[in-house]
Amino acid sequence: MTLLQIIALIITLTALFSYANHRWVKLPTTIGVMVIALVMSLGLIILDLLGLGILGHTTEILEKLEFDEALMQVMLSFLLFAGALHINFEDLARQKWIIGILASVGVLLSTFLVGTTMHFVFQAIGVPIPYTYCLLFGSLIAPTDPIAVLGILKTADAPKSLETKVAGESLFNDGVAVVVFAVMFEIAVGGAEPSFGHIAVLFAEEALGGAALGLALGWLTYQMLKSVDHYSVEALLTLALVMGGYALASAIHVSGPIAMVVAGLLIGNHGRSFAMSDRTRQHLDTFWELNDEVLNALLFVLLGLEILVLKLHPDYVVAGLIAFVVVLGARFVSVGLPVQMMRRFREFTPGAVKVMTWGGLRGGISVALALSIPAAEAGDGQAAHARDLILTVTYVVVVLSILLQGLT
């Protein structure tokens, strides 16, 4: 099949699953389509075990699509911009310290806690991998996924301050996590020993460079939006901002996700207030809400189908179930410590730590990062099966997070 045919097939499946969920299953759209895709995938696996060999062809189609590339290079820019577009900057500014600490210190603390604990867990159940690979897993599972979190928050009746903390943190912490992942990737896979200076430069290039690029492109687009009053032209300008801006960020090696969040915040607040007529604002909101909902549905269908490319070794699945508990525990600590320290200076919503712990969903970004880990050579000992183990464990944690945490 050609890439165009594969995309057409995935969109068709997404439409059918969305219809079935809306008509009969009646779960939140993102969770419902993922559940249906999971059930279909498990059905294909069972049919394959019964001798009806159709799994191989389906797996080839999914591998050709390259989920990690599709999410990280195409879908993520749209979803982050659309999410940031509707966050009030003043609400975000009021929560800036807790969001900043959770998106930086919280990610680093969670990476260390998860990586170290899972190192002993993997040894205990007989699937040991190098400690550096455990920290690599800790870095990719540490961030809460903005796509999953924002999708659920839309239907939750949470206090505004709490919603802003969860949404704001989830929008920013993936940029930090990608930097941490890149550093751990160099150590675990490349065998490098980066210095503190190297890490600091990498962080400055990715995070600060991404924020500066998003601010510059957002301001330029804002000036163009202010000079016209034609909703189709203005929609095209925001589309160019997202697609061109993300491509430019990749080309100059700065964080595309952070650039899109900053640009989305600028256009969603300053742009909506001073550069758009009521008619344009209405059309633009409709345009990006539709983009957001369609791409969210596509993403969660792909998540449900990705089980077909996993090596579901029983030990790996057991490790995934344990990892889900470990990740939740690390999330509780990495949220609870900063909140406890800041209680001296400000008030928090009752039960904030529990809600932010349980509301910290993992999603497609973690799976995409796990898929980007190359398979080690067979002679590399423990590292040889590290990718398959990390990918399976990550998938189990993400699915349980979306199903158990998302539905409750």
C-alpha positions as YAML, in Angstrom:
chain: A
units: angstrom
residues:
- id: 1
  name: MET
  ca: [0.00, 0.00, 0.00]
- id: 2
  name: THR
  ca: [1.12, 3.56, -0.68]
- id: 3
  name: LEU
  ca: [1.40, 6.09, 2.14]
- id: 4
  name: LEU
  ca: [-1.67, 7.91, 0.83]
- id: 5
  name: GLN
  ca: [-3.70, 4.68, 0.92]
- id: 6
  name: ILE
  ca: [-2.53, 3.97, 4.47]
- id: 7
  name: ILE
  ca: [-3.55, 7.47, 5.61]
- id: 8
  name: ALA
  ca: [-6.94, 7.01, 3.91]
- id: 9
  name: LEU
  ca: [-7.40, 3.66, 5.69]
- id: 10
  name: ILE
  ca: [-6.52, 5.11, 9.12]
- id: 11
  name: ILE
  ca: [-8.87, 8.08, 8.65]
- id: 12
  name: THR
  ca: [-11.66, 5.74, 7.53]
- id: 13
  name: LEU
  ca: [-11.14, 3.52, 10.60]
- id: 14
  name: THR
  ca: [-11.10, 6.60, 12.84]
- id: 15
  name: ALA
  ca: [-14.42, 7.81, 11.39]
- id: 16
  name: LEU
  ca: [-16.04, 4.38, 11.82]
- id: 17
  name: PHE
  ca: [-14.72, 3.99, 15.37]
- id: 18
  name: SER
  ca: [-15.90, 7.50, 16.28]
- id: 19
  name: TYR
  ca: [-19.35, 6.68, 14.92]
- id: 20
  name: ALA
  ca: [-19.50, 3.37, 16.81]
- id: 21
  name: ASN
  ca: [-18.38, 5.04, 20.03]
- id: 22
  name: HIS
  ca: [-20.87, 7.90, 19.72]
- id: 23
  name: ARG
  ca: [-23.74, 5.54, 18.79]
- id: 24
  name: TRP
  ca: [-23.18, 2.60, 21.12]
- id: 25
  name: VAL
  ca: [-20.10, 2.69, 23.40]
- id: 26
  name: LYS
  ca: [-20.65, 6.26, 24.65]
- id: 27
  name: LEU
  ca: [-17.21, 6.80, 26.19]
- id: 28
  name: PRO
  ca: [-15.27, 10.07, 25.81]
- id: 29
  name: THR
  ca: [-14.26, 10.13, 22.14]
- id: 30
  name: THR
  ca: [-10.51, 9.73, 22.58]
- id: 31
  name: ILE
  ca: [-10.82, 6.86, 25.05]
- id: 32
  name: GLY
  ca: [-13.68, 5.22, 23.14]
- id: 33
  name: VAL
  ca: [-11.86, 5.06, 19.79]
- id: 34
  name: MET
  ca: [-8.74, 3.73, 21.49]
- id: 35
  name: VAL
  ca: [-10.74, 0.99, 23.23]
- id: 36
  name: ILE
  ca: [-12.38, -0.04, 19.93]
- id: 37
  name: ALA
  ca: [-8.99, -0.03, 18.17]
- id: 38
  name: LEU
  ca: [-7.52, -2.13, 20.99]
- id: 39
  name: VAL
  ca: [-10.35, -4.67, 20.77]
- id: 40
  name: MET
  ca: [-9.92, -4.90, 16.98]
- id: 41
  name: SER
  ca: [-6.15, -5.32, 17.38]
- id: 42
  name: LEU
  ca: [-6.56, -8.09, 19.96]
- id: 43
  name: GLY
  ca: [-9.09, -9.75, 17.62]
- id: 44
  name: LEU
  ca: [-6.49, -9.73, 14.81]
- id: 45
  name: ILE
  ca: [-3.92, -11.25, 17.17]
- id: 46
  name: ILE
  ca: [-6.36, -14.04, 18.14]
- id: 47
  name: LEU
  ca: [-7.22, -14.72, 14.49]
- id: 48
  name: ASP
  ca: [-3.51, -14.94, 13.72]
- id: 49
  name: LEU
  ca: [-3.01, -17.46, 16.52]
- id: 50
  name: LEU
  ca: [-5.85, -19.52, 15.01]
- id: 51
  name: GLY
  ca: [-3.95, -19.69, 11.72]
- id: 52
  name: LEU
  ca: [-5.64, -16.90, 9.75]
- id: 53
  name: GLY
  ca: [-2.41, -15.12, 8.83]
- id: 54
  name: ILE
  ca: [-3.48, -11.50, 8.36]
- id: 55
  name: LEU
  ca: [-1.45, -9.99, 11.19]
- id: 56
  name: GLY
  ca: [1.77, -9.75, 9.18]
- id: 57
  name: HIS
  ca: [0.22, -7.55, 6.52]
- id: 58
  name: THR
  ca: [-1.38, -5.27, 9.13]
- id: 59
  name: THR
  ca: [1.93, -4.93, 10.99]
- id: 60
  name: GLU
  ca: [3.71, -3.96, 7.77]
- id: 61
  name: ILE
  ca: [1.16, -1.19, 7.19]
- id: 62
  name: LEU
  ca: [1.68, 0.21, 10.71]
- id: 63
  name: GLU
  ca: [5.47, 0.06, 10.44]
- id: 64
  name: LYS
  ca: [5.31, 1.90, 7.12]
- id: 65
  name: LEU
  ca: [3.27, 4.67, 8.74]
- id: 66
  name: GLU
  ca: [5.98, 5.22, 11.43]
- id: 67
  name: PHE
  ca: [3.94, 6.32, 14.44]
- id: 68
  name: ASP
  ca: [6.81, 8.21, 16.10]
- id: 69
  name: GLU
  ca: [7.44, 10.33, 12.99]
- id: 70
  name: ALA
  ca: [3.71, 10.90, 12.40]
- id: 71
  name: LEU
  ca: [3.19, 12.16, 15.96]
- id: 72
  name: MET
  ca: [6.41, 14.04, 16.69]
- id: 73
  name: GLN
  ca: [6.83, 15.68, 13.27]
- id: 74
  name: VAL
  ca: [3.23, 16.24, 12.12]
- id: 75
  name: MET
  ca: [0.41, 15.86, 14.65]
- id: 76
  name: LEU
  ca: [2.10, 17.24, 17.76]
- id: 77
  name: SER
  ca: [2.50, 20.77, 16.40]
- id: 78
  name: PHE
  ca: [-1.23, 21.07, 15.61]
- id: 79
  name: LEU
  ca: [-2.34, 19.57, 18.92]
- id: 80
  name: LEU
  ca: [-0.09, 21.70, 21.11]
- id: 81
  name: PHE
  ca: [-0.98, 24.93, 19.29]
- id: 82
  name: ALA
  ca: [-4.70, 24.14, 19.48]
- id: 83
  name: GLY
  ca: [-4.37, 23.33, 23.20]
- id: 84
  name: ALA
  ca: [-2.44, 26.52, 24.02]
- id: 85
  name: LEU
  ca: [-4.85, 28.65, 21.97]
- id: 86
  name: HIS
  ca: [-7.58, 28.39, 24.63]
- id: 87
  name: ILE
  ca: [-5.48, 28.83, 27.79]
- id: 88
  name: ASN
  ca: [-5.82, 32.20, 29.48]
- id: 89
  name: PHE
  ca: [-2.38, 33.76, 29.86]
- id: 90
  name: GLU
  ca: [-3.32, 35.64, 33.05]
- id: 91
  name: ASP
  ca: [-4.47, 32.40, 34.70]
- id: 92
  name: LEU
  ca: [-1.22, 30.76, 33.56]
- id: 93
  name: ALA
  ca: [0.90, 33.64, 34.91]
- id: 94
  name: ARG
  ca: [-0.72, 33.30, 38.34]
- id: 95
  name: GLN
  ca: [0.41, 29.66, 38.46]
- id: 96
  name: LYS
  ca: [3.82, 30.22, 36.79]
- id: 97
  name: TRP
  ca: [6.00, 29.10, 39.70]
- id: 98
  name: ILE
  ca: [4.30, 25.80, 40.41]
- id: 99
  name: ILE
  ca: [4.00, 25.06, 36.67]
- id: 100
  name: GLY
  ca: [7.66, 25.92, 36.10]
- id: 101
  name: ILE
  ca: [8.87, 23.75, 38.99]
- id: 102
  name: LEU
  ca: [6.69, 20.78, 38.04]
- id: 103
  name: ALA
  ca: [7.73, 21.02, 34.37]
- id: 104
  name: SER
  ca: [11.45, 21.04, 35.24]
- id: 105
  name: VAL
  ca: [12.39, 19.75, 38.69]
- id: 106
  name: GLY
  ca: [9.36, 17.45, 38.70]
- id: 107
  name: VAL
  ca: [10.41, 15.83, 35.41]
- id: 108
  name: LEU
  ca: [14.01, 15.31, 36.60]
- id: 109
  name: LEU
  ca: [12.90, 13.88, 39.95]
- id: 110
  name: SER
  ca: [10.38, 11.56, 38.31]
- id: 111
  name: THR
  ca: [13.01, 10.39, 35.78]
- id: 112
  name: PHE
  ca: [15.40, 9.40, 38.56]
- id: 113
  name: LEU
  ca: [12.77, 7.76, 40.77]
- id: 114
  name: VAL
  ca: [11.20, 5.71, 37.97]
- id: 115
  name: GLY
  ca: [14.53, 4.77, 36.37]
- id: 116
  name: THR
  ca: [16.14, 3.65, 39.63]
- id: 117
  name: THR
  ca: [13.10, 1.71, 40.88]
- id: 118
  name: MET
  ca: [12.52, -0.02, 37.54]
- id: 119
  name: HIS
  ca: [16.21, -1.02, 37.40]
- id: 120
  name: PHE
  ca: [15.61, -3.22, 40.46]
- id: 121
  name: VAL
  ca: [12.20, -4.37, 39.21]
- id: 122
  name: PHE
  ca: [13.62, -5.53, 35.88]
- id: 123
  name: GLN
  ca: [16.34, -7.46, 37.72]
- id: 124
  name: ALA
  ca: [13.84, -9.02, 40.13]
- id: 125
  name: ILE
  ca: [11.58, -10.41, 37.39]
- id: 126
  name: GLY
  ca: [14.47, -11.68, 35.27]
- id: 127
  name: VAL
  ca: [14.63, -9.10, 32.44]
- id: 128
  name: PRO
  ca: [17.60, -6.90, 33.46]
- id: 129
  name: ILE
  ca: [18.72, -4.02, 31.26]
- id: 130
  name: PRO
  ca: [21.49, -1.44, 31.84]
- id: 131
  name: TYR
  ca: [20.78, 1.33, 34.36]
- id: 132
  name: THR
  ca: [21.23, 3.96, 31.64]
- id: 133
  name: TYR
  ca: [18.35, 2.39, 29.69]
- id: 134
  name: CYS
  ca: [16.22, 2.44, 32.84]
- id: 135
  name: LEU
  ca: [16.85, 6.18, 33.17]
- id: 136
  name: LEU
  ca: [16.02, 6.51, 29.46]
- id: 137
  name: PHE
  ca: [12.66, 4.88, 30.23]
- id: 138
  name: GLY
  ca: [12.24, 7.19, 33.22]
- id: 139
  name: SER
  ca: [12.76, 10.26, 31.02]
- id: 140
  name: LEU
  ca: [10.25, 9.26, 28.34]
- id: 141
  name: ILE
  ca: [7.52, 8.28, 30.82]
- id: 142
  name: ALA
  ca: [8.03, 11.27, 33.17]
- id: 143
  name: PRO
  ca: [6.06, 13.94, 31.30]
- id: 144
  name: THR
  ca: [2.30, 14.09, 31.42]
- id: 145
  name: ASP
  ca: [0.98, 14.10, 27.87]
- id: 146
  name: PRO
  ca: [-0.67, 17.42, 26.94]
- id: 147
  name: ILE
  ca: [-2.80, 15.75, 24.26]
- id: 148
  name: ALA
  ca: [-4.29, 13.18, 26.63]
- id: 149
  name: VAL
  ca: [-4.60, 15.62, 29.55]
- id: 150
  name: LEU
  ca: [-6.26, 18.43, 27.57]
- id: 151
  name: GLY
  ca: [-8.67, 15.98, 25.96]
- id: 152
  name: ILE
  ca: [-9.88, 14.80, 29.37]
- id: 153
  name: LEU
  ca: [-9.90, 18.25, 31.03]
- id: 154
  name: LYS
  ca: [-12.42, 19.48, 28.47]
- id: 155
  name: THR
  ca: [-15.06, 17.26, 30.07]
- id: 156
  name: ALA
  ca: [-13.93, 17.59, 33.71]
- id: 157
  name: ASP
  ca: [-15.53, 19.99, 36.15]
- id: 158
  name: ALA
  ca: [-12.33, 20.90, 38.02]
- id: 159
  name: PRO
  ca: [-11.60, 24.22, 39.78]
- id: 160
  name: LYS
  ca: [-10.12, 26.74, 37.32]
- id: 161
  name: SER
  ca: [-6.81, 27.12, 39.21]
- id: 162
  name: LEU
  ca: [-6.30, 23.34, 39.31]
- id: 163
  name: GLU
  ca: [-7.20, 22.97, 35.64]
- id: 164
  name: THR
  ca: [-4.66, 25.67, 34.74]
- id: 165
  name: LYS
  ca: [-1.91, 23.94, 36.75]
- id: 166
  name: VAL
  ca: [-2.52, 20.55, 35.12]
- id: 167
  name: ALA
  ca: [-2.93, 21.92, 31.59]
- id: 168
  name: GLY
  ca: [-0.04, 24.38, 31.87]
- id: 169
  name: GLU
  ca: [2.36, 21.81, 33.25]
- id: 170
  name: SER
  ca: [1.42, 19.23, 30.61]
- id: 171
  name: LEU
  ca: [1.97, 21.76, 27.81]
- id: 172
  name: PHE
  ca: [5.48, 22.70, 28.97]
- id: 173
  name: ASN
  ca: [6.96, 19.59, 30.58]
- id: 174
  name: ASP
  ca: [7.22, 17.57, 27.37]
- id: 175
  name: GLY
  ca: [9.81, 20.06, 26.05]
- id: 176
  name: VAL
  ca: [11.94, 19.53, 29.16]
- id: 177
  name: ALA
  ca: [11.43, 15.76, 28.99]
- id: 178
  name: VAL
  ca: [12.56, 15.64, 25.34]
- id: 179
  name: VAL
  ca: [15.80, 17.39, 26.35]
- id: 180
  name: VAL
  ca: [16.33, 14.94, 29.24]
- id: 181
  name: PHE
  ca: [15.52, 12.06, 26.86]
- id: 182
  name: ALA
  ca: [18.05, 13.37, 24.32]
- id: 183
  name: VAL
  ca: [20.78, 13.50, 26.97]
- id: 184
  name: MET
  ca: [19.97, 10.02, 28.28]
- id: 185
  name: PHE
  ca: [19.78, 8.76, 24.68]
- id: 186
  name: GLU
  ca: [23.36, 9.92, 24.08]
- id: 187
  name: ILE
  ca: [24.52, 8.14, 27.23]
- id: 188
  name: ALA
  ca: [22.54, 4.89, 26.88]
- id: 189
  name: VAL
  ca: [22.66, 4.39, 23.12]
- id: 190
  name: GLY
  ca: [25.62, 6.49, 22.02]
- id: 191
  name: GLY
  ca: [27.86, 5.67, 24.97]
- id: 192
  name: ALA
  ca: [28.65, 9.36, 25.50]
- id: 193
  name: GLU
  ca: [29.48, 11.00, 28.81]
- id: 194
  name: PRO
  ca: [28.12, 14.53, 28.39]
- id: 195
  name: SER
  ca: [29.34, 17.18, 30.82]
- id: 196
  name: PHE
  ca: [27.17, 19.55, 32.80]
- id: 197
  name: GLY
  ca: [28.11, 22.27, 30.32]
- id: 198
  name: HIS
  ca: [26.97, 20.11, 27.41]
- id: 199
  name: ILE
  ca: [23.63, 19.43, 29.11]
- id: 200
  name: ALA
  ca: [23.14, 23.12, 29.91]
- id: 201
  name: VAL
  ca: [23.87, 24.15, 26.30]
- id: 202
  name: LEU
  ca: [21.51, 21.48, 24.97]
- id: 203
  name: PHE
  ca: [18.76, 22.65, 27.32]
- id: 204
  name: ALA
  ca: [19.31, 26.31, 26.37]
- id: 205
  name: GLU
  ca: [19.22, 25.49, 22.65]
- id: 206
  name: GLU
  ca: [16.11, 23.35, 22.88]
- id: 207
  name: ALA
  ca: [13.96, 25.01, 25.56]
- id: 208
  name: LEU
  ca: [14.99, 28.67, 25.51]
- id: 209
  name: GLY
  ca: [15.57, 28.63, 21.75]
- id: 210
  name: GLY
  ca: [12.12, 27.11, 21.22]
- id: 211
  name: ALA
  ca: [10.47, 29.73, 23.43]
- id: 212
  name: ALA
  ca: [12.27, 32.57, 21.61]
- id: 213
  name: LEU
  ca: [11.32, 31.18, 18.19]
- id: 214
  name: GLY
  ca: [7.66, 30.74, 19.23]
- id: 215
  name: LEU
  ca: [7.57, 34.31, 20.57]
- id: 216
  name: ALA
  ca: [9.12, 35.74, 17.38]
- id: 217
  name: LEU
  ca: [6.91, 33.80, 14.98]
- id: 218
  name: GLY
  ca: [3.82, 34.42, 17.10]
- id: 219
  name: TRP
  ca: [4.48, 38.18, 17.17]
- id: 220
  name: LEU
  ca: [5.07, 38.26, 13.38]
- id: 221
  name: THR
  ca: [1.83, 36.35, 12.76]
- id: 222
  name: TYR
  ca: [0.00, 38.64, 15.19]
- id: 223
  name: GLN
  ca: [1.11, 41.70, 13.22]
- id: 224
  name: MET
  ca: [-0.14, 40.11, 9.99]
- id: 225
  name: LEU
  ca: [-3.46, 39.12, 11.58]
- id: 226
  name: LYS
  ca: [-3.92, 42.68, 12.83]
- id: 227
  name: SER
  ca: [-3.49, 44.13, 9.31]
- id: 228
  name: VAL
  ca: [-6.32, 42.10, 7.68]
- id: 229
  name: ASP
  ca: [-9.92, 41.19, 8.45]
- id: 230
  name: HIS
  ca: [-10.62, 38.06, 6.41]
- id: 231
  name: TYR
  ca: [-11.16, 34.86, 8.35]
- id: 232
  name: SER
  ca: [-9.95, 32.44, 5.65]
- id: 233
  name: VAL
  ca: [-6.68, 34.36, 5.23]
- id: 234
  name: GLU
  ca: [-6.22, 34.52, 8.99]
- id: 235
  name: ALA
  ca: [-6.86, 30.78, 9.35]
- id: 236
  name: LEU
  ca: [-4.22, 30.17, 6.68]
- id: 237
  name: LEU
  ca: [-1.76, 32.39, 8.54]
- id: 238
  name: THR
  ca: [-2.19, 30.38, 11.76]
- id: 239
  name: LEU
  ca: [-1.84, 27.15, 9.76]
- id: 240
  name: ALA
  ca: [1.41, 28.47, 8.25]
- id: 241
  name: LEU
  ca: [2.60, 29.46, 11.72]
- id: 242
  name: VAL
  ca: [2.12, 25.91, 12.98]
- id: 243
  name: MET
  ca: [3.46, 23.95, 10.01]
- id: 244
  name: GLY
  ca: [6.22, 26.36, 8.98]
- id: 245
  name: GLY
  ca: [7.20, 27.16, 12.56]
- id: 246
  name: TYR
  ca: [7.54, 23.52, 13.59]
- id: 247
  name: ALA
  ca: [9.55, 22.71, 10.45]
- id: 248
  name: LEU
  ca: [11.86, 25.67, 11.13]
- id: 249
  name: ALA
  ca: [12.31, 24.60, 14.76]
- id: 250
  name: SER
  ca: [13.36, 21.11, 13.61]
- id: 251
  name: ALA
  ca: [15.76, 22.59, 11.04]
- id: 252
  name: ILE
  ca: [17.56, 24.86, 13.54]
- id: 253
  name: HIS
  ca: [17.43, 22.26, 16.37]
- id: 254
  name: VAL
  ca: [15.25, 24.04, 18.91]
- id: 255
  name: SER
  ca: [12.19, 22.67, 20.68]
- id: 256
  name: GLY
  ca: [9.23, 22.67, 18.29]
- id: 257
  name: PRO
  ca: [6.74, 21.73, 21.05]
- id: 258
  name: ILE
  ca: [7.73, 24.68, 23.24]
- id: 259
  name: ALA
  ca: [7.70, 27.02, 20.21]
- id: 260
  name: MET
  ca: [4.13, 25.96, 19.38]
- id: 261
  name: VAL
  ca: [2.94, 26.38, 22.97]
- id: 262
  name: VAL
  ca: [4.40, 29.90, 23.22]
- id: 263
  name: ALA
  ca: [3.03, 30.89, 19.79]
- id: 264
  name: GLY
  ca: [-0.38, 29.44, 20.67]
- id: 265
  name: LEU
  ca: [-0.51, 31.37, 23.94]
- id: 266
  name: LEU
  ca: [0.37, 34.63, 22.17]
- id: 267
  name: ILE
  ca: [-2.17, 34.21, 19.37]
- id: 268
  name: GLY
  ca: [-4.83, 32.81, 21.71]
- id: 269
  name: ASN
  ca: [-4.60, 35.76, 24.10]
- id: 270
  name: HIS
  ca: [-3.09, 38.87, 22.50]
- id: 271
  name: GLY
  ca: [-4.15, 37.89, 18.98]
- id: 272
  name: ARG
  ca: [-7.74, 37.05, 19.91]
- id: 273
  name: SER
  ca: [-8.16, 40.29, 21.87]
- id: 274
  name: PHE
  ca: [-6.53, 42.81, 19.52]
- id: 275
  name: ALA
  ca: [-6.12, 41.31, 16.05]
- id: 276
  name: MET
  ca: [-9.43, 39.57, 15.25]
- id: 277
  name: SER
  ca: [-13.00, 40.58, 14.63]
- id: 278
  name: ASP
  ca: [-15.79, 38.62, 16.32]
- id: 279
  name: ARG
  ca: [-16.50, 36.79, 13.04]
- id: 280
  name: THR
  ca: [-12.85, 35.81, 12.56]
- id: 281
  name: ARG
  ca: [-12.56, 34.70, 16.18]
- id: 282
  name: GLN
  ca: [-15.59, 32.43, 15.80]
- id: 283
  name: HIS
  ca: [-14.35, 30.87, 12.55]
- id: 284
  name: LEU
  ca: [-10.81, 30.45, 13.86]
- id: 285
  name: ASP
  ca: [-12.03, 28.78, 17.05]
- id: 286
  name: THR
  ca: [-14.17, 26.39, 15.02]
- id: 287
  name: PHE
  ca: [-11.28, 25.64, 12.64]
- id: 288
  name: TRP
  ca: [-8.79, 24.76, 15.39]
- id: 289
  name: GLU
  ca: [-11.32, 22.90, 17.54]
- id: 290
  name: LEU
  ca: [-12.14, 20.69, 14.55]
- id: 291
  name: ASN
  ca: [-8.43, 20.12, 13.85]
- id: 292
  name: ASP
  ca: [-7.89, 19.27, 17.50]
- id: 293
  name: GLU
  ca: [-10.76, 16.77, 17.70]
- id: 294
  name: VAL
  ca: [-9.96, 15.01, 14.42]
- id: 295
  name: LEU
  ca: [-6.24, 14.67, 15.17]
- id: 296
  name: ASN
  ca: [-6.94, 13.54, 18.74]
- id: 297
  name: ALA
  ca: [-9.20, 10.78, 17.44]
- id: 298
  name: LEU
  ca: [-6.56, 9.75, 14.87]
- id: 299
  name: LEU
  ca: [-3.85, 9.66, 17.53]
- id: 300
  name: PHE
  ca: [-5.82, 7.47, 19.92]
- id: 301
  name: VAL
  ca: [-6.81, 5.06, 17.13]
- id: 302
  name: LEU
  ca: [-3.12, 4.72, 16.27]
- id: 303
  name: LEU
  ca: [-2.35, 4.11, 19.95]
- id: 304
  name: GLY
  ca: [-4.89, 1.29, 19.99]
- id: 305
  name: LEU
  ca: [-3.40, -0.25, 16.84]
- id: 306
  name: GLU
  ca: [0.23, 0.00, 18.00]
- id: 307
  name: ILE
  ca: [-0.21, -3.13, 20.15]
- id: 308
  name: LEU
  ca: [0.15, -5.08, 16.89]
- id: 309
  name: VAL
  ca: [3.85, -4.17, 16.59]
- id: 310
  name: LEU
  ca: [4.76, -5.05, 20.21]
- id: 311
  name: LYS
  ca: [6.47, -8.19, 21.43]
- id: 312
  name: LEU
  ca: [4.02, -9.17, 24.17]
- id: 313
  name: HIS
  ca: [6.37, -11.33, 26.25]
- id: 314
  name: PRO
  ca: [4.64, -12.21, 29.57]
- id: 315
  name: ASP
  ca: [7.55, -10.85, 31.62]
- id: 316
  name: TYR
  ca: [7.39, -7.57, 29.73]
- id: 317
  name: VAL
  ca: [3.67, -7.22, 30.43]
- id: 318
  name: VAL
  ca: [4.22, -7.96, 34.15]
- id: 319
  name: ALA
  ca: [6.96, -5.32, 34.19]
- id: 320
  name: GLY
  ca: [4.50, -2.88, 32.58]
- id: 321
  name: LEU
  ca: [1.87, -3.51, 35.25]
- id: 322
  name: ILE
  ca: [4.44, -2.89, 38.00]
- id: 323
  name: ALA
  ca: [5.75, 0.17, 36.15]
- id: 324
  name: PHE
  ca: [2.27, 1.71, 36.13]
- id: 325
  name: VAL
  ca: [2.25, 1.69, 39.95]
- id: 326
  name: VAL
  ca: [5.85, 2.93, 40.09]
- id: 327
  name: VAL
  ca: [5.13, 5.80, 37.69]
- id: 328
  name: LEU
  ca: [2.10, 6.85, 39.75]
- id: 329
  name: GLY
  ca: [4.18, 6.75, 42.94]
- id: 330
  name: ALA
  ca: [6.94, 8.83, 41.35]
- id: 331
  name: ARG
  ca: [4.34, 11.29, 40.11]
- id: 332
  name: PHE
  ca: [2.92, 11.62, 43.63]
- id: 333
  name: VAL
  ca: [6.38, 12.39, 45.05]
- id: 334
  name: SER
  ca: [7.44, 14.75, 42.22]
- id: 335
  name: VAL
  ca: [4.19, 16.73, 42.61]
- id: 336
  name: GLY
  ca: [3.83, 16.45, 46.39]
- id: 337
  name: LEU
  ca: [7.29, 17.73, 47.35]
- id: 338
  name: PRO
  ca: [7.11, 21.01, 45.36]
- id: 339
  name: VAL
  ca: [3.51, 21.65, 46.44]
- id: 340
  name: GLN
  ca: [4.36, 20.97, 50.10]
- id: 341
  name: MET
  ca: [7.31, 23.38, 49.91]
- id: 342
  name: MET
  ca: [5.16, 26.11, 48.30]
- id: 343
  name: ARG
  ca: [2.25, 25.79, 50.75]
- id: 344
  name: ARG
  ca: [4.14, 28.22, 53.02]
- id: 345
  name: PHE
  ca: [3.77, 30.96, 50.43]
- id: 346
  name: ARG
  ca: [0.42, 30.27, 48.77]
- id: 347
  name: GLU
  ca: [-2.82, 28.30, 49.06]
- id: 348
  name: PHE
  ca: [-3.64, 25.23, 46.99]
- id: 349
  name: THR
  ca: [-6.99, 23.65, 46.15]
- id: 350
  name: PRO
  ca: [-7.83, 20.90, 48.70]
- id: 351
  name: GLY
  ca: [-6.67, 17.55, 47.34]
- id: 352
  name: ALA
  ca: [-4.53, 19.24, 44.66]
- id: 353
  name: VAL
  ca: [-1.67, 16.73, 44.95]
- id: 354
  name: LYS
  ca: [-3.98, 13.72, 44.62]
- id: 355
  name: VAL
  ca: [-5.85, 15.22, 41.65]
- id: 356
  name: MET
  ca: [-2.64, 16.28, 39.88]
- id: 357
  name: THR
  ca: [-1.13, 12.84, 40.50]
- id: 358
  name: TRP
  ca: [-4.14, 10.94, 39.15]
- id: 359
  name: GLY
  ca: [-4.74, 13.54, 36.43]
- id: 360
  name: GLY
  ca: [-1.18, 13.26, 35.11]
- id: 361
  name: LEU
  ca: [-1.97, 11.02, 32.17]
- id: 362
  name: ARG
  ca: [0.71, 9.48, 29.96]
- id: 363
  name: GLY
  ca: [0.03, 9.32, 26.23]
- id: 364
  name: GLY
  ca: [1.29, 9.18, 22.68]
- id: 365
  name: ILE
  ca: [4.47, 11.21, 23.22]
- id: 366
  name: SER
  ca: [5.88, 8.51, 25.52]
- id: 367
  name: VAL
  ca: [5.14, 5.77, 22.96]
- id: 368
  name: ALA
  ca: [6.67, 7.85, 20.15]
- id: 369
  name: LEU
  ca: [9.88, 8.42, 22.14]
- id: 370
  name: ALA
  ca: [10.09, 4.70, 22.97]
- id: 371
  name: LEU
  ca: [9.70, 3.84, 19.28]
- id: 372
  name: SER
  ca: [12.60, 6.17, 18.44]
- id: 373
  name: ILE
  ca: [15.05, 4.01, 20.44]
- id: 374
  name: PRO
  ca: [17.03, 1.87, 17.95]
- id: 375
  name: ALA
  ca: [17.37, -1.88, 18.46]
- id: 376
  name: ALA
  ca: [20.80, -2.79, 19.85]
- id: 377
  name: GLU
  ca: [23.05, -5.36, 18.20]
- id: 378
  name: ALA
  ca: [22.48, -8.96, 19.28]
- id: 379
  name: GLY
  ca: [25.93, -9.14, 20.82]
- id: 380
  name: ASP
  ca: [25.28, -6.26, 23.19]
- id: 381
  name: GLY
  ca: [23.95, -8.51, 25.96]
- id: 382
  name: GLN
  ca: [21.39, -6.81, 28.20]
- id: 383
  name: ALA
  ca: [20.94, -3.90, 25.78]
- id: 384
  name: ALA
  ca: [19.87, -6.24, 22.97]
- id: 385
  name: HIS
  ca: [16.31, -6.60, 24.25]
- id: 386
  name: ALA
  ca: [16.11, -3.18, 25.94]
- id: 387
  name: ARG
  ca: [14.10, -1.50, 23.17]
- id: 388
  name: ASP
  ca: [11.43, -4.22, 23.04]
- id: 389
  name: LEU
  ca: [11.15, -4.23, 26.84]
- id: 390
  name: ILE
  ca: [10.95, -0.43, 27.15]
- id: 391
  name: LEU
  ca: [8.44, -0.17, 24.29]
- id: 392
  name: THR
  ca: [6.12, -2.82, 25.75]
- id: 393
  name: VAL
  ca: [6.34, -1.42, 29.30]
- id: 394
  name: THR
  ca: [5.71, 2.12, 28.00]
- id: 395
  name: TYR
  ca: [2.68, 0.96, 26.04]
- id: 396
  name: VAL
  ca: [1.18, -0.87, 29.03]
- id: 397
  name: VAL
  ca: [1.66, 2.21, 31.26]
- id: 398
  name: VAL
  ca: [0.12, 4.54, 28.64]
- id: 399
  name: VAL
  ca: [-2.92, 2.33, 28.00]
- id: 400
  name: LEU
  ca: [-3.60, 1.82, 31.71]
- id: 401
  name: SER
  ca: [-3.10, 5.54, 32.33]
- id: 402
  name: ILE
  ca: [-5.64, 6.53, 29.68]
- id: 403
  name: LEU
  ca: [-8.17, 3.84, 30.60]
- id: 404
  name: LEU
  ca: [-7.97, 3.88, 34.40]
- id: 405
  name: GLN
  ca: [-6.99, 7.48, 35.11]
- id: 406
  name: GLY
  ca: [-8.75, 9.03, 32.14]
- id: 407
  name: LEU
  ca: [-12.11, 7.37, 32.77]
- id: 408
  name: THR
  ca: [-12.12, 8.27, 36.47]
...
